[in-house]
Amino acid sequence: MVERTKLAAERSADAMTLARNARVLILEAPYYKTITEHLLAGALEVLRSHECQTDRVAVPGALELPQALKAAVGAGLIGSGSHCHYAGVVVLGCVIRGETAHYDIVCNNANHWLMETVIRHNIPFGNAVLTVDSEAQALARADGGALGKGGDAARACLRLIWLKENFNQHAAALAP
C-alpha cells in the first residue's frame, strides 16, 4: 500500500476550501469496533477543526448504512430541502473480505445505495466505508487521525457542503 504522507494530505486540504460551522450527520457501522473508532477519531478531528456540530447514529453493519440515511431523508433531516437539520453526512465502517461472496454483496449494495441516495437527494457525502482484504489493511487506512480515511471522508463532505452552498448562492444571484 502506498503510504499517505502528511505533506500530501496537507496539499490536498489546502487546495480546497471547506465548509465551516456545518451540522454533519455521522452514520457508523461499528461491526469492526477498533477500526471504526479510528475512522471516527479522524473524522471528528477534521469536523471539530472546522467548528462543525455532529450527531452520531450507529447501525449494525454496512448494509444498514443506506437504510439509515434514507430514514433521515424520509424524516426531512437531510436532503435537498433548504431547511434540513444536517448539511451533509459522513459514513464510517469496514468490510473485510472473507471466503464467500458475501463481501461482494455487502460492498456493492452498501456503496450503490449510499450513492443512489446522496445523488437523488443532493446530499454532501463523505465515504469512509473501507473495503479491504485484511484487518491489517483496514487499520493502516483507518489510523492516522485527520490524515486517515475518516479524516478524508470528513474533508470530502465539508468540501461538498461548501460547493453546494456556493452553487446555491451563485444561482440566487443570477435569478431575475
HUWO-V876293 format. One line per field, one symbol per residue. phi: phi as a letter, one per 30 degrees, with the letter a starting at -180 (. if undefined). A space follows every 10 residues. Layout:
phi=???
This chain:
phi=.dddcddddd dddddbdcdb hccbdccbcd eceddddddd edddeddddc hccbbcbcbd adddeddddd dddddidakd ddcddcdabc cblabceccb deedddeddd dedddddddd chcebbcbcd bbcadddddd dddjhdcddd dddddddddd dedddddddd dddddd
